């Protein structure tokens, strides 16, 4: 009586892992090839651009400093609206009161239409926001895996 073994030679496992890594690298789009440090730098620049025209208002100076001094956007990346997908969690600057511009708590993308984006927020339910906003998408597990891979490969080069 012979039993079937699940044993796979290490060489097979290494080839399979190399294939998977190469597959991931081939599927990374050009815009995605950034390290976490590059994403954080871009976020800082975008925050500066968003607040710069409104810094004459004291409330905006306070709000700006609060965002810069905390990590509220640490695991988010600035994205153009055309890269958003259904189910993405986003945050953006609420410009309704430009003299007291705040970082919106965020919501889940539900739909896009012409020049607007429909999100679902836990506080207000469904909201339409304009595309003329600075939008930050929360990094998901797949994004983090790609970032770690890019950072690892970058260290080896």
Order of alpha helices (4+ residues) and beta strands (2+ residues): alpha-alpha-alpha-beta-beta-beta-beta-beta-beta-beta-alpha
